[in-house]
């Protein structure tokens, strides 16, 4: 069965299982134009309507967390007063960092002005807007840059409108229309994309369109109708359970812009045309809650960094929409000040100011939001294009945690990490992931980073290929790009993934199971069978811990005053090795200081089954005896 056929079948079945909500009927631009003509020709209309400042200030004064967020907003705005407007300077082929800086400044300075009335914020925001409006273009060859700049100027034009003179309004309005909206009529392949590009570009165009709706109504209607009709293509990737195929890092990008799109429509038009109710979308808040381990680090599969991204403003929107008090369990400590120690330890920011969209948190947060309750679910499993499962012993910082994924290397931003897992215990990340490598560092050296063929250069980059991930490697070969691994069992803190298609031609069969055992230890169990020829299978995992091999099948990992026992139960007598990760094998690769891999190799005779069973035992439970090994078929 081909990968394409399996994917089509999966989409059909998922659509049938989720079918309570269908995609919105095609929205005609004429209908949008009629709606636009009914809204008042006044500003602001985006996110925080005209005249709502006084009520927001009252809510802030009555809510300690919102008071703290307001102080952080003003601190960031004050820092920006000393900055110079961005210049049209690209990094490689991208202007994206300038677009993001402009958006951050406009949101922070603009909201600071609206809440305080202090003209210093207005003047600095205006200077930023005028500077970027005078750019020759917003780099349409990489349209994400245009999308984020259009969002920046759209919000600025709308929020500052009453204080701008007519020449400045005209300058900003023409920039939105010519460099943003009309540019999207020529460069719009992203409307068919099933990834973050669709969400970000439609989000940016919608913000810009709503900002100029009274002067450019037909064009605005065209942009909005296109967004409502095409963003469900990417939103379908949340079906059925809410997992985000591109990983948690890109969740923060694509999902936040999806929320910006919906929130902009709701605030300006009073409707989102059913987008928020798309199958799996509201459920994605559970994905983001569970994807961060007790250590404070993501399960950072695909192109994703190890650490969290600070506060996620979109989670406050989801919490307000769903009224589920547990969704903000992890976010709350970042905004309330209660998690400073954990934030410093894990490299996260405990304040909203680092995120360019952080000011929206004050607008999305439920002002009656009580302190969140502890989540009750300790396991969460999701199907979809890139299935994942998360298991934890509790919601305490010292809990044990294991996460595993299936999927395919062919997915957007994917690595050769199918079957990869991470593991936390006693406040530490023990089984790790090296994360992504900066795109520009590779593109400027001529690497064809986005070619996904089996022999593509992408897979020769150490952090992206098979050898650097917590997966099986067979005879030194890469995983198969066309492979597609599904979760075939998930219950009681355990998950089994069928990896056979990812090792097609290398193994006759491959399955991996992970289980979080009652004593908080984690078992990783692989069951493979060789093809008609013998195979050498390497089992390995990345760690930042110091490794001491103490004998056949035995090693001790140590970091931050904690220990973890590494025990190979099968095959008996395995020779545990430490594999270097730094320096990496090529000059193209980033360094990986302080990391290494621990594992072993086993020779599997032709046609023979082989089981590999590893227990990862936290030091806090190190005296526990190994549990009986049970076949995956009985899990």
C-alpha positions in Angstrom: 0.0 0.0 0.0 1.6 3.3 -1.0 2.2 6.2 1.4 -0.2 8.4 -0.6 -3.0 5.8 -0.5 -2.5 5.3 3.2 -2.6 9.1 3.8 -5.8 9.5 1.7 -7.4 6.6 3.6 -6.3 8.1 6.9 -7.8 11.4 6.0 -11.1 9.8 5.0 -11.3 7.7 8.2 -10.3 10.7 10.4 -12.9 12.8 8.7 -15.6 10.2 9.2 -14.6 9.9 12.9 -14.6 13.6 13.4 -17.5 14.3 11.2 -19.6 16.2 13.7 -18.4 19.5 12.2 -17.9 19.9 8.4 -15.7 22.4 6.8 -17.5 25.8 6.3 -19.4 26.2 3.1 -17.6 28.2 0.5 -17.8 31.8 1.5 -18.3 34.3 -1.4 -16.5 37.6 -1.3 -19.8 39.3 -2.0 -21.1 38.1 1.3 -18.1 39.3 3.1 -18.4 42.7 1.4 -22.0 43.0 2.6 -20.8 42.3 6.1 -18.0 44.8 5.9 -20.5 47.5 4.9 -22.4 47.0 8.1 -19.5 47.6 10.5 -18.8 51.2 11.7 -16.1 53.0 9.7 -14.2 53.6 12.9 -11.0 52.4 14.5 -9.8 50.5 16.4 -11.7 47.5 15.5 -9.1 44.7 15.9 -8.8 42.7 19.1 -9.6 45.6 21.4 -12.4 47.7 20.1 -12.6 51.5 20.3 -13.5 52.7 23.8 -12.7 49.3 25.5 -9.5 50.6 27.1 -11.1 51.8 30.3 -12.8 48.5 31.0 -9.6 46.6 30.3 -7.7 48.9 32.7 -10.4 48.2 35.3 -10.0 44.4 34.8 -6.3 44.7 35.0 -6.4 46.6 38.3 -8.7 43.9 39.8 -6.6 40.9 38.7 -3.0 40.5 40.1 -1.8 38.4 37.1 -3.1 40.9 34.6 -1.5 43.7 36.7 1.8 41.9 36.4 1.4 41.4 32.7 0.6 45.1 32.2 3.8 46.0 34.1 5.8 43.6 31.8 4.1 45.2 28.7 5.2 48.7 29.8 8.7 47.5 30.7 9.1 46.1 27.2 7.6 49.2 25.6 10.0 51.4 27.6 12.9 49.3 26.3 11.7 49.8 22.7 11.7 53.6 23.2 15.5 53.4 23.0 15.6 51.3 19.8 15.9 52.4 16.2 13.3 51.4 13.6 14.2 48.2 11.7 16.0 48.4 8.3 15.4 46.5 5.2 18.2 44.0 5.8 17.7 40.4 5.0 19.4 37.4 6.6 20.0 35.1 3.7 16.8 35.1 1.7 14.6 36.2 4.6 13.4 39.5 6.0 11.4 37.6 8.6 13.3 38.7 11.7 12.6 42.4 10.8 8.9 41.7 10.2 8.7 39.9 13.6 10.6 42.8 15.4 8.2 45.3 13.8 5.2 43.3 14.9 6.5 43.0 18.5 7.2 46.7 18.7 3.8 47.7 17.3 1.9 45.4 19.6 3.9 46.4 22.7 4.0 50.1 22.0 0.6 50.4 20.6 -1.1 48.7 23.5 1.0 50.7 26.0 -0.3 53.9 24.4 -3.9 52.7 24.4 -3.7 51.8 28.1 -1.8 54.8 29.3 -2.4 57.6 26.8 1.3 58.5 27.0 2.4 59.9 23.6 6.0 58.6 23.9 4.6 55.1 23.0 2.5 56.5 20.2 5.4 58.4 18.6 7.8 55.4 18.7 5.2 53.1 17.3 4.5 55.6 14.5 8.2 55.9 13.7 8.4 52.1 13.3 5.3 52.0 11.1 6.5 54.8 8.8 9.9 53.1 8.4 8.6 49.8 7.3 5.9 51.3 5.1 8.7 53.0 3.2 10.5 49.7 2.5 10.7 49.0 -1.3 8.9 45.7 -0.6 8.2 43.3 2.3 10.1 40.4 0.5 7.3 38.6 -1.3 9.7 35.8 -2.4 9.5 34.5 1.2 5.8 35.3 1.9 5.9 34.7 5.6 7.9 38.0 5.8 5.0 39.8 4.0 2.4 38.2 6.2 4.0 39.2 9.5 4.7 42.7 8.3 1.2 43.1 7.0 -0.1 42.1 10.5 2.3 44.6 12.1 1.2 47.5 9.9 -2.4 46.4 10.0 -2.6 46.5 13.8 -0.6 49.7 13.9 -2.8 51.5 11.4 -6.0 50.3 13.2 -4.8 51.0 16.8 -3.2 54.4 16.1 -5.6 55.6 13.5 -7.2 58.4 15.5 -3.8 59.9 16.3 -2.3 59.7 12.8 -2.5 62.6 10.4 -4.0 61.9 7.0 -0.6 61.7 5.1 0.6 59.0 7.5 -2.7 57.1 7.3 -2.4 57.1 3.5 1.2 55.9 3.6 0.4 53.0 5.9 -2.8 52.1 4.1 -1.1 52.0 0.7 1.7 49.9 2.1 -0.8 47.4 3.5 -2.7 47.3 0.1 0.3 47.3 -2.3 3.0 45.5 -0.4 0.7 43.1 1.5 -2.7 42.3 0.1 -2.0 42.8 -3.6 1.3 41.0 -3.3 -0.7 38.0 -2.1 -2.6 37.9 -5.4 0.7 36.9 -7.1 2.5 34.8 -4.5 -0.2 32.6 -2.9 0.8 28.9 -3.3 0.5 28.8 0.5 -3.3 28.8 0.2 -3.0 25.1 -0.7 -0.4 24.3 2.0 -1.3 22.0 4.9 1.2 23.6 7.2 2.0 26.8 9.2 2.4 28.9 6.0 -1.3 28.7 5.3 -2.1 29.8 8.8 0.4 32.6 9.1 -0.1 34.1 5.6 -3.9 34.0 5.9 -3.7 35.4 9.4 -1.5 38.3 8.3 -3.6 39.1 5.2 -6.8 39.0 7.2 -5.5 41.5 9.8 -4.4 43.8 7.0 -7.7 43.4 5.1 -9.8 44.2 8.2 -7.7 47.3 8.9 -8.4 48.9 5.5 -11.9 47.5 5.0 -13.7 50.9 4.7 -11.4 52.2 2.0 -10.6 49.0 0.1 -13.7 47.0 0.7 -13.7 44.7 -2.4 -10.0 43.7 -1.9 -10.6 43.2 1.8 -13.6 41.0 1.1 -11.5 39.0 -1.3 -8.8 38.4 1.2 -11.2 37.5 4.0 -13.2 35.1 1.9 -10.0 33.4 0.7 -8.8 33.0 4.2 -12.0 31.5 5.5 -12.1 29.1 2.5 -8.5 28.0 2.5 -7.2 28.0 6.1 -9.3 24.8 6.8 -6.8 23.0 4.5 -4.1 23.5 7.2 -6.6 23.2 10.1 -7.5 19.7 9.0 -4.0 18.6 10.2 -5.4 18.9 13.8 -7.9 16.1 13.1 -8.8 14.1 15.0 -7.3 14.8 18.4 -5.5 18.1 18.1 -1.9 17.1 17.7 0.2 19.4 15.5 2.2 17.5 12.9 5.1 20.0 12.7 5.9 19.8 16.4 5.5 22.2 19.4 7.8 24.9 18.1 5.7 25.3 14.9 2.5 24.9 17.0 3.5 28.2 18.6 3.8 29.8 15.1 1.0 28.3 13.1 -1.6 27.9 15.8 -1.0 31.4 17.2 -1.6 32.9 13.8 -4.7 30.8 13.4 -6.0 32.2 16.6 -5.0 35.7 15.4 -7.1 35.1 12.3 -10.1 33.9 14.2 -9.8 36.6 16.9 -9.5 39.4 14.3 -12.6 38.2 12.5 -14.6 37.9 15.8 -13.5 41.3 17.0 -14.2 43.2 13.7 -17.1 41.2 12.2 -18.6 39.5 15.2 -18.1 36.0 13.5 -15.3 33.7 12.6 -17.5 31.8 10.0 -17.2 28.6 12.0 -13.4 28.3 11.9 -12.9 27.9 15.7 -15.2 24.8 15.5 -13.2 23.0 13.0 -12.5 19.4 14.1 -9.5 19.0 16.4 -8.8 22.8 16.6 -10.0 23.5 20.1 -8.5 20.2 21.3 -5.0 21.3 20.3 -4.7 23.1 23.6 -4.5 19.7 25.2 -1.7 18.8 22.9 0.3 21.8 23.9 -0.4 21.2 27.6 1.0 17.6 27.4 3.9 18.1 25.0 6.0 19.8 27.7 7.6 17.4 30.2 8.1 18.0 33.9 11.6 19.2 33.1 10.2 22.2 31.4 11.4 21.0 28.0 9.3 20.1 24.9 9.2 16.7 23.3 11.0 18.6 20.6 10.5 16.4 17.5 10.8 17.8 14.0 12.3 21.3 13.5 12.0 22.4 17.1 14.3 23.7 19.8 14.8 21.9 23.2 13.4 24.5 25.5 9.9 25.9 25.8 9.0 29.2 24.2 8.0 31.1 27.3 4.3 31.9 27.7 2.0 30.8 24.9 -0.6 33.6 24.5 -2.8 31.4 22.4 -3.4 29.1 25.3 -5.2 31.9 27.1 -7.5 32.2 24.1 -8.2 28.5 24.1 -8.8 28.5 27.9 -11.3 31.3 27.5 -13.1 29.6 24.6 -13.3 26.2 26.3 -13.6 27.3 29.9 -11.5 24.3 31.0 -9.7 25.4 34.2 -6.8 22.9 33.8 -5.5 24.1 30.4 -3.4 26.9 31.9 -1.7 24.7 34.5 1.7 25.1 32.9 1.2 28.6 31.5 0.0 30.1 34.8 3.4 29.9 36.6 5.0 31.7 33.7 2.7 34.7 34.0 2.0 34.7 37.8 5.6 34.7 39.0 5.2 31.4 40.8 7.5 29.5 38.5 10.6 31.6 38.4 13.0 28.9 39.6 11.7 26.4 37.1 11.8 28.9 34.3 15.4 29.8 35.0 16.4 26.2 35.2 14.8 25.2 32.0 15.8 28.3 30.0 12.2 29.4 29.6 11.0 32.9 30.1 8.5 33.3 32.9 7.2 36.6 31.5 5.3 37.3 28.3 7.6 40.0 27.0 9.8 37.8 24.9 7.0 36.6 22.6 6.1 39.2 20.0 2.4 38.4 20.4 2.5 38.6 24.2 0.4 41.8 24.4 -2.5 39.9 22.9 -2.5 37.8 26.1 -4.1 40.7 28.0 -6.8 40.8 25.3 -7.4 37.0 25.2 -7.3 36.3 28.9 -10.5 35.7 30.7 -10.5 38.5 33.3 -12.4 36.2 35.6 -9.8 33.5 35.2 -9.2 31.7 38.5 -6.0 29.9 39.2 -6.0 26.7 37.1 -6.7 23.3 38.6 -4.3 20.4 38.3 -5.0 18.3 35.2 -6.3 14.8 35.9 -5.1 13.1 32.7 -1.7 11.6 33.0 -1.7 10.2 29.5 -2.7 11.8 26.2 -2.5 10.1 22.8 -3.3 11.5 19.4 -3.7 10.1 15.9 -3.3 12.2 12.8 -0.5 12.7 10.3 2.2 12.6 13.0 0.8 10.5 15.9 2.1 11.1 19.4 1.6 9.8 22.9 2.6 11.3 26.3 2.6 9.6 29.7 3.6 11.1 33.1 3.4 9.8 36.6 2.0 13.0 38.0 2.0 16.8 37.3 4.7 17.5 39.8 8.2 18.8 38.6 9.8 15.5 39.8 7.4 13.3 37.9 8.6 10.7 35.4 7.6 11.4 31.8 7.9 9.5 28.5 6.7 10.6 25.0 6.9 8.8 21.7 6.0 9.6 18.1 5.2 7.9 14.8 4.6 9.7 11.5 6.8 10.0 8.5 10.1 11.8 7.5 8.1 13.2 4.5 6.0 15.5 6.7 6.7 19.3 6.7 9.7 20.1 9.0 10.1 16.4 9.8 13.3 14.7 10.8 14.3 11.0 10.6 12.9 10.6 14.1 10.1 8.2 13.6 9.8 6.1 16.8 11.8 8.7 18.8 11.1 9.1 22.5 12.2 11.5 25.2 12.2 10.8 29.0 12.2 12.9 32.1 12.5 12.0 35.8 13.5 13.7 39.0 13.4 17.1 37.4 15.8 16.2 34.6 15.6 15.4 30.9 17.5 12.0 30.5 16.6 10.9 27.0 16.9 14.0 24.9 16.7 15.4 21.3 19.4 17.6 19.7 16.7 19.7 18.1 16.8 21.6 14.8 19.7 23.4 13.1 19.3 27.0 12.0 18.1 27.1 8.4 20.2 30.1 7.3 23.4 28.3 8.4 22.7 25.6 5.9 21.0 27.5 3.0 23.9 29.9 2.8 26.2 27.0 2.2 24.1 25.7 -0.7 22.3 22.9 1.2 19.0 22.0 -0.5 17.4 21.8 2.9 13.8 21.4 1.7 14.4 18.4 -0.7 12.8 15.4 1.0 14.0 12.6 -1.3 15.5 9.5 0.2 19.1 10.6 -0.7 18.5 14.3 -0.1 21.1 16.6 1.5 18.7 17.2 4.3 19.2 13.8 5.8 23.0 14.2 5.7 22.8 17.0 8.3 23.6 15.3 11.6 20.7 16.7 13.7 18.1 15.8 11.0 19.2 12.3 10.0 18.6 8.9 11.7 21.9 8.6 13.5 21.3 11.5 15.9 17.8 10.5 17.1 16.5 8.1 19.7 15.5 5.5 17.1 16.8 2.2 15.8 19.4 2.4 13.0 19.8 -0.6 10.8 23.1 -1.3 9.0 23.9 2.5 9.2 21.0 3.3 6.9 18.5 6.2 7.0 14.9 5.6 7.8 12.6 5.4 4.7 11.1 8.7 3.7 8.0 7.1 2.4 7.4 5.2 5.6 4.5 6.1 7.8 4.3 4.7 11.4 1.0 4.4 13.3 0.2 4.0 16.9 -1.4 0.6 17.2 -2.0 0.3 21.0 -2.2 2.9 23.7 -3.6 2.4 27.2 -2.6 2.4 30.9 0.6 4.5 30.4 1.8 2.5 27.5 2.0 3.0 23.7 3.1 0.7 20.8 4.1 2.1 17.4 4.4 0.0 14.2 7.6 1.1 12.5 7.7 -1.5 9.8 7.2 0.8 6.8 9.9 3.1 8.1 12.4 0.3 7.9 11.1 -1.3 4.7 13.8 -3.3 3.0 15.9 -3.2 6.2 13.8 -5.2 8.6 10.8 -7.5 7.9 9.1 -6.0 10.9 9.7 -3.4 13.6 7.6 -2.3 16.5 8.5 -0.1 19.5 6.6 0.2 22.8 7.2 2.5 25.7 5.6 2.1 29.1 5.7 4.2 32.2 5.8 1.6 35.0 4.1 1.9 38.4 7.5 2.6 40.1 8.1 5.6 37.7 10.7 3.8 35.7 10.3 3.7 31.9 10.7 0.7 29.6 11.5 1.0 25.9 10.9 -2.3 24.1 11.6 -3.0 20.5 10.6 -6.1 18.6 12.2 -6.6 15.2 12.7 -9.3 12.7 15.4 -9.5 10.1 14.7 -9.9 6.4 16.2 -12.7 4.4 19.6 -11.3 5.3 21.2 -10.6 8.7 21.2 -7.0 10.0 23.1 -5.0 12.6 20.6 -2.9 14.6 21.8 0.0 16.7 19.8 1.2 19.7 20.8 4.6 21.0 19.5 7.7 22.7 20.8 11.2 23.2 21.6 12.5 26.7 23.3 15.4 28.4 24.1 13.3 31.4 27.6 11.9 32.1 27.6 8.2 31.4 29.5 5.5 33.3 29.4 2.0 31.8 29.6 -0.4 34.7 29.3 -3.8 32.8 27.4 -5.7 30.2 24.0 -4.1 29.8 24.6 -1.7 32.6 25.3 2.0 32.9 24.7 5.0 35.2 23.7 8.4 33.9 24.4 11.4 36.2 23.5 15.1 36.0 22.6 18.0 38.3 23.2 15.7 41.3 20.7 13.1 40.1 21.2 9.6 38.7 19.5 7.3 36.3 20.2 3.6 35.8 20.3 2.3 32.2 19.6 -1.4 32.1 19.5 -3.6 29.0 17.3 -6.6 29.9 17.4 -8.1 26.3 19.6 -9.0 24.6 21.6 -10.4 27.5 25.2 -9.3 27.8 24.8 -6.2 25.5 27.9 -4.2 25.2 26.8 -0.7 26.2 28.7 2.1 24.3 28.9 5.9 24.4 28.7 7.4 20.9 30.1 10.9 20.4 27.8 13.7 19.1 30.4 16.5 19.4 32.1 17.4 17.2 29.6 16.3 14.6 30.7 14.5 11.4 30.5 17.4 9.0 31.6 21.1 8.8 28.0 21.8 7.8 26.8 20.7 11.2 26.3 22.8 14.3 28.2 21.7 17.4 26.4 19.7 20.1 28.4 20.5 23.3 27.7 18.6 26.4 25.8 15.8 24.6 26.5 12.2 23.8 24.5 9.0 22.9 24.3 5.8 24.9 23.3 2.6 23.3 24.4 -0.8 21.9 24.4 -2.9 18.8 23.0 -6.3 18.1 23.5 -8.6 15.1 20.1 -10.2 14.1 20.5 -13.4 11.9 18.5 -13.6 8.7 14.8 -14.1 9.2 15.2 -14.1 13.0 13.1 -12.1 15.5 14.9 -10.1 18.1 13.7 -8.2 21.2 15.5 -5.2 22.7 14.4 -4.2 26.1 15.8 -1.3 28.1 14.7 0.0 31.5 15.4 3.6 32.4 15.2 3.7 36.2 15.3 7.1 38.1 17.7 7.3 41.1 14.8 8.0 43.3 13.5 4.4 42.6 16.8 2.7 41.8 16.2 -0.2 44.1 13.3 -1.5 42.2 13.6 -4.9 40.6 13.0 -5.3 36.9 9.5 -6.2 35.8 8.7 -9.3 33.7 9.2 -8.8 30.0 5.9 -9.1 28.2 5.5 -9.3 24.4 4.2 -6.1 22.8 1.2 -8.1 21.5 0.1 -8.4 25.1 0.5 -4.8 26.0 
